[in-house]
Amino acid sequence: MSARAESFAWWSIAVGVAVLALKLGAWRVTGGAALFSDAAESTLNVATAVMTVATLLWAARPADASHNYGHGKAEFFAAVIEGVLIVIAALLILDHAWTVWRHPAPLERPGLGLFLTGGATAANALWARLLIRNGTRLSSPALVADGRHILSDVVTSVGVFAGVALVVTTGLGWLDPLVGALAAVMVLVSGFHLIGDSVGGLLDAAPAEAVRTRISSVLAAILADEAGYARTDVFEVHDLRVRQAGRSAFMEFHLVVPGAMSVAQAHRICDRMETALKEEMTGLRVTIHVEPEEKAKHPGVAVS
């Protein structure tokens, strides 16, 4: 595991605990259902932050006899678990909102509660943005998942803040459990989205179209250059496949070269392609199968 990813994961626990303390304080001084929903999701933030650290430690383990391609997919697995926990938390929040709806009680010291939850929300927003940006840069699905989860908490907190403020200004107590229920629905949607994205990683989903287009452009440029150098249009790349496994990506394709080309020449082209591709994708591992010209599948098409 990179030291940077590990550092962010540990700091996420510290930030989560601090935010949770603020939100629990806001709920305790007011007793509101909406603020309870906010505090409940922050409890989950701490749990997922701890899971993120454990996942990054596991995913960073090198390949071994039992896992020849490493342990990178552990990050996707942890993200799925995080999504399930988010869904469970949303259901618990709905249950609490329903209880308060049936047995309403006036908010106590709402001003202090709003102050505490406002400070917690601002801290969460900054941290979520930092996690997503650096998780993307470090190719860490676990950090990105943690950041998105916290970001969903921020959106929920903003809604809760507005709802509690509305309760205070209008005096309509029934708005409190209603806002709590709406927050739970938003959390529920966030959980399902996280599960869907993570399952795609576990099932070796192809990268985004923009990534595939860039890969094809890099390979096509090299083939065009080699074709001009060798004065032949035989070169072709086909059966291109890419999959992501945590911070590692695996690519394989067939490279068609002139039948008379030496092994050394073909190997030079392979090295050139591998170097260029690794500059485009962090943690990439490339496997290239070289074939003679009669194996071409799409004559005239550089990359298919």
Summary of the structure (lengths in Angstrom):
residues: 304
radius of gyration: 25.6
end to end distance: 34.5
largest distance: 85.8
contacts: 1080
relative contact order: 0.13
helix: 70%
strand: 10%
